[in-house]
Amino acid sequence: MPLRIRNWKTFQHYNQDRGRPPWIKLYREILDDKQWHELSGDSAKGLIMLWLIASENDGYLPDPPTLAFRLRISENRVSALLSDCSHWIEDVASNLLASCYQVASTETETETETETEEEKETYTEEKRVRVFASPAFLKFWEAYPLKLGQPEANREWFRIPFADKSVDQIITGVEIWKASGRWDDQQFIPAPAKFLKERRWENNPPKKGLTKHEEKRAKTEEAFQRVREASRKMAEKA
């Protein structure tokens, strides 16, 4: 799935005939770009590095494993970075294009690429996730009962350490919460990103109908029970 920096020929029109330019253009308009200011520090730094790498191949980005090596980060972090920076990236294969990022006016009309109405079509959040999300995340998303904040959930998914990210285990945790009855009222279902960030699939839901005081007492009793069981086993061995 080839990826390219959106509107590259206009964005870097002075460099387009160079194979490996020693510099790229960074426009002052980025100071007032809302999408830029919403990026985290790591993602903003990563975007500039993506621009530098893309300058070596007419705006095209290499495959994720190559990007991971060039940026010295994991492939999971590459996927998260591409998701965060999807405003500046287009998927050439499927032509899921966003509104072009207009960062510079060219000196002559012939230097500006003509954009079709199809290319100006809004690049929806759903399309962004479909381009950059992993099949495992989409499987989780299908199982989760609250469809809210898909891009944020996708970013949290990529932040989960790979060794801990068993999609079957996570979905099993989702099903346990759904079966507990605690989510019968949708207002009590946490946003998917919150569920992933707090690793709630690892926690058994409290019994339905208990007050917070009762839940706390039940957890304390459960802890004492584990201590008593451990003491009994130690006494048997002695």
TIKOL-343171 format. One record per residue (C-alpha): chain; residue number from 0; x, y, z. Coordinates in steps of 0.5 Angstrom, whole numbers. Example, Ala and Ser with C-alpha at 12.3 -4.5 7.8 and 13.67 -1.06 7.14 Angstrom:
+----+-----+-------+-------+-------+
| ch |   i |    xx |    yy |    zz |
+----+-----+-------+-------+-------+
|  A |   0 |    25 |    -9 |    16 |
|  A |   1 |    27 |    -2 |    14 |
+----+-----+-------+-------+-------+
# end
This chain:
+----+-----+-------+-------+-------+
| ch |   i |    xx |    yy |    zz |
+----+-----+-------+-------+-------+
|  A |   0 |     0 |     0 |     0 |
|  A |   1 |     4 |     6 |    -2 |
|  A |   2 |     4 |    12 |     2 |
|  A |   3 |     6 |    19 |     0 |
|  A |   4 |     6 |    26 |     3 |
|  A |   5 |     0 |    30 |     1 |
|  A |   6 |     1 |    35 |    -5 |
|  A |   7 |     8 |    34 |    -5 |
|  A |   8 |    10 |    37 |   -12 |
|  A |   9 |     7 |    44 |    -9 |
|  A |  10 |     9 |    43 |    -2 |
|  A |  11 |    16 |    42 |    -4 |
|  A |  12 |    16 |    44 |   -12 |
|  A |  13 |    23 |    47 |   -12 |
|  A |  14 |    26 |    40 |   -10 |
|  A |  15 |    22 |    36 |   -14 |
|  A |  16 |    27 |    35 |   -19 |
|  A |  17 |    33 |    33 |   -14 |
|  A |  18 |    34 |    25 |   -12 |
|  A |  19 |    36 |    27 |    -5 |
|  A |  20 |    36 |    34 |    -4 |
|  A |  21 |    40 |    37 |     2 |
|  A |  22 |    34 |    41 |     5 |
|  A |  23 |    27 |    41 |     5 |
|  A |  24 |    22 |    47 |     5 |
|  A |  25 |    18 |    48 |    12 |
|  A |  26 |    13 |    54 |    11 |
|  A |  27 |    11 |    59 |    16 |
|  A |  28 |     4 |    58 |    15 |
|  A |  29 |     5 |    51 |    20 |
|  A |  30 |     5 |    56 |    26 |
|  A |  31 |    -3 |    57 |    25 |
|  A |  32 |    -4 |    50 |    23 |
|  A |  33 |    -9 |    47 |    28 |
|  A |  34 |    -7 |    40 |    26 |
|  A |  35 |     0 |    41 |    27 |
|  A |  36 |    -1 |    44 |    34 |
|  A |  37 |    -6 |    38 |    36 |
|  A |  38 |     0 |    33 |    35 |
|  A |  39 |     4 |    31 |    41 |
|  A |  40 |    12 |    33 |    41 |
|  A |  41 |    14 |    26 |    39 |
|  A |  42 |     9 |    26 |    33 |
|  A |  43 |    11 |    33 |    31 |
|  A |  44 |    18 |    31 |    31 |
|  A |  45 |    16 |    25 |    27 |
|  A |  46 |    13 |    28 |    22 |
|  A |  47 |    19 |    33 |    20 |
|  A |  48 |    23 |    26 |    19 |
|  A |  49 |    18 |    23 |    15 |
|  A |  50 |    18 |    29 |    10 |
|  A |  51 |    26 |    29 |    10 |
|  A |  52 |    25 |    21 |     8 |
|  A |  53 |    20 |    22 |     3 |
|  A |  54 |    24 |    28 |     0 |
|  A |  55 |    29 |    22 |    -3 |
|  A |  56 |    23 |    19 |    -7 |
|  A |  57 |    19 |    24 |   -10 |
|  A |  58 |    15 |    25 |    -4 |
|  A |  59 |    14 |    17 |    -3 |
|  A |  60 |    15 |    14 |     4 |
|  A |  61 |    18 |     7 |     4 |
|  A |  62 |    15 |     1 |     7 |
|  A |  63 |    13 |     1 |    15 |
|  A |  64 |    19 |    -4 |    16 |
|  A |  65 |    24 |     1 |    13 |
|  A |  66 |    21 |     7 |    16 |
|  A |  67 |    22 |     3 |    23 |
|  A |  68 |    29 |     2 |    21 |
|  A |  69 |    30 |     9 |    19 |
|  A |  70 |    27 |    13 |    25 |
|  A |  71 |    30 |     8 |    30 |
|  A |  72 |    23 |     6 |    33 |
|  A |  73 |    19 |     0 |    33 |
|  A |  74 |    14 |    -2 |    27 |
|  A |  75 |     8 |    -1 |    32 |
|  A |  76 |    10 |     6 |    33 |
|  A |  77 |    11 |     7 |    26 |
|  A |  78 |     4 |     5 |    25 |
|  A |  79 |     2 |    10 |    31 |
|  A |  80 |     6 |    16 |    28 |
|  A |  81 |     3 |    15 |    21 |
|  A |  82 |    -4 |    15 |    24 |
|  A |  83 |    -3 |    21 |    28 |
|  A |  84 |     0 |    25 |    22 |
|  A |  85 |    -5 |    22 |    17 |
|  A |  86 |    -7 |    29 |    15 |
|  A |  87 |    -1 |    30 |    11 |
|  A |  88 |    -1 |    23 |     8 |
|  A |  89 |    -5 |    20 |     2 |
|  A |  90 |    -6 |    13 |     1 |
|  A |  91 |    -4 |    12 |    -7 |
|  A |  92 |    -7 |     5 |    -8 |
|  A |  93 |   -14 |     7 |    -5 |
|  A |  94 |   -14 |    14 |    -7 |
|  A |  95 |   -17 |    16 |     0 |
|  A |  96 |   -15 |    23 |    -1 |
|  A |  97 |   -16 |    29 |     4 |
|  A |  98 |   -17 |    36 |     3 |
|  A |  99 |   -10 |    38 |     1 |
|  A | 100 |    -5 |    41 |     6 |
|  A | 101 |    -4 |    48 |     2 |
|  A | 102 |     2 |    50 |     5 |
|  A | 103 |     5 |    55 |    -1 |
|  A | 104 |     3 |    59 |    -7 |
|  A | 105 |     7 |    57 |   -13 |
|  A | 106 |    10 |    63 |   -17 |
|  A | 107 |     7 |    61 |   -23 |
|  A | 108 |     0 |    57 |   -24 |
|  A | 109 |     3 |    52 |   -28 |
|  A | 110 |     7 |    50 |   -22 |
|  A | 111 |     1 |    48 |   -18 |
|  A | 112 |    -2 |    41 |   -19 |
|  A | 113 |   -10 |    42 |   -21 |
|  A | 114 |   -14 |    38 |   -16 |
|  A | 115 |   -21 |    35 |   -17 |
|  A | 116 |   -27 |    35 |   -13 |
|  A | 117 |   -26 |    28 |   -11 |
|  A | 118 |   -19 |    30 |    -8 |
|  A | 119 |   -22 |    35 |    -4 |
|  A | 120 |   -27 |    30 |    -1 |
|  A | 121 |   -27 |    30 |     6 |
|  A | 122 |   -22 |    25 |     9 |
|  A | 123 |   -27 |    22 |    14 |
|  A | 124 |   -24 |    19 |    21 |
|  A | 125 |   -27 |    12 |    19 |
|  A | 126 |   -23 |    12 |    13 |
|  A | 127 |   -16 |    14 |    16 |
|  A | 128 |   -17 |     8 |    21 |
|  A | 129 |   -19 |     4 |    15 |
|  A | 130 |   -12 |     6 |    12 |
|  A | 131 |    -7 |     6 |    18 |
|  A | 132 |   -11 |     1 |    23 |
|  A | 133 |    -9 |    -6 |    24 |
|  A | 134 |   -13 |   -12 |    23 |
|  A | 135 |   -13 |   -14 |    30 |
|  A | 136 |   -15 |    -7 |    32 |
|  A | 137 |   -21 |    -7 |    27 |
|  A | 138 |   -23 |   -14 |    30 |
|  A | 139 |   -23 |   -11 |    37 |
|  A | 140 |   -27 |    -5 |    35 |
|  A | 141 |   -32 |    -9 |    32 |
|  A | 142 |   -33 |   -13 |    38 |
|  A | 143 |   -33 |    -7 |    43 |
|  A | 144 |   -40 |    -4 |    44 |
|  A | 145 |   -39 |     3 |    44 |
|  A | 146 |   -37 |     6 |    37 |
|  A | 147 |   -34 |    13 |    40 |
|  A | 148 |   -27 |    16 |    38 |
|  A | 149 |   -24 |    11 |    34 |
|  A | 150 |   -18 |    14 |    32 |
|  A | 151 |   -16 |    16 |    39 |
|  A | 152 |   -17 |     8 |    41 |
|  A | 153 |   -13 |     6 |    35 |
|  A | 154 |    -7 |    10 |    38 |
|  A | 155 |    -8 |     7 |    45 |
|  A | 156 |    -8 |     0 |    41 |
|  A | 157 |    -1 |     2 |    38 |
|  A | 158 |     1 |     4 |    45 |
|  A | 159 |     0 |    -3 |    48 |
|  A | 160 |     7 |    -7 |    49 |
|  A | 161 |     7 |   -12 |    43 |
|  A | 162 |     8 |   -18 |    48 |
|  A | 163 |     1 |   -16 |    52 |
|  A | 164 |    -3 |   -15 |    46 |
|  A | 165 |    -7 |   -21 |    45 |
|  A | 166 |   -13 |   -19 |    41 |
|  A | 167 |   -17 |   -26 |    43 |
|  A | 168 |   -15 |   -24 |    51 |
|  A | 169 |   -17 |   -17 |    50 |
|  A | 170 |   -24 |   -19 |    46 |
|  A | 171 |   -25 |   -24 |    52 |
|  A | 172 |   -24 |   -19 |    57 |
|  A | 173 |   -29 |   -14 |    53 |
|  A | 174 |   -34 |   -20 |    53 |
|  A | 175 |   -34 |   -21 |    60 |
|  A | 176 |   -35 |   -14 |    62 |
|  A | 177 |   -41 |   -14 |    57 |
|  A | 178 |   -44 |   -21 |    60 |
|  A | 179 |   -43 |   -18 |    67 |
|  A | 180 |   -49 |   -13 |    66 |
|  A | 181 |   -45 |    -7 |    68 |
|  A | 182 |   -45 |    -4 |    61 |
|  A | 183 |   -53 |    -5 |    60 |
|  A | 184 |   -54 |     2 |    61 |
|  A | 185 |   -49 |     5 |    55 |
|  A | 186 |   -47 |    11 |    60 |
|  A | 187 |   -43 |     7 |    64 |
|  A | 188 |   -39 |     4 |    58 |
|  A | 189 |   -32 |     7 |    58 |
|  A | 190 |   -30 |    10 |    51 |
|  A | 191 |   -26 |     5 |    48 |
|  A | 192 |   -19 |     9 |    48 |
|  A | 193 |   -20 |     9 |    56 |
|  A | 194 |   -22 |     2 |    56 |
|  A | 195 |   -15 |     0 |    53 |
|  A | 196 |   -11 |     6 |    56 |
|  A | 197 |   -13 |     3 |    63 |
|  A | 198 |   -12 |    -4 |    61 |
|  A | 199 |   -19 |    -6 |    63 |
|  A | 200 |   -19 |   -13 |    60 |
|  A | 201 |   -15 |   -15 |    65 |
|  A | 202 |   -20 |   -13 |    71 |
|  A | 203 |   -26 |   -17 |    73 |
|  A | 204 |   -32 |   -13 |    73 |
|  A | 205 |   -35 |   -12 |    80 |
|  A | 206 |   -42 |   -15 |    81 |
|  A | 207 |   -48 |   -12 |    79 |
|  A | 208 |   -52 |    -8 |    84 |
|  A | 209 |   -46 |    -7 |    89 |
|  A | 210 |   -45 |     0 |    92 |
|  A | 211 |   -38 |     3 |    92 |
|  A | 212 |   -37 |     1 |    99 |
|  A | 213 |   -39 |    -6 |    98 |
|  A | 214 |   -35 |    -7 |    92 |
|  A | 215 |   -29 |    -4 |    96 |
|  A | 216 |   -31 |    -9 |   102 |
|  A | 217 |   -32 |   -15 |    97 |
|  A | 218 |   -25 |   -13 |    94 |
|  A | 219 |   -22 |   -13 |   101 |
|  A | 220 |   -25 |   -20 |   103 |
|  A | 221 |   -22 |   -23 |    97 |
|  A | 222 |   -15 |   -21 |    99 |
|  A | 223 |   -16 |   -23 |   106 |
|  A | 224 |   -19 |   -30 |   103 |
|  A | 225 |   -12 |   -30 |    98 |
|  A | 226 |    -8 |   -29 |   104 |
|  A | 227 |   -12 |   -35 |   108 |
|  A | 228 |   -11 |   -40 |   103 |
|  A | 229 |    -4 |   -38 |   102 |
|  A | 230 |    -3 |   -39 |   110 |
|  A | 231 |    -6 |   -46 |   109 |
|  A | 232 |    -2 |   -48 |   104 |
|  A | 233 |     4 |   -46 |   107 |
|  A | 234 |     2 |   -50 |   114 |
|  A | 235 |     0 |   -56 |   110 |
|  A | 236 |     7 |   -56 |   107 |
|  A | 237 |    10 |   -55 |   114 |
+----+-----+-------+-------+-------+
# end
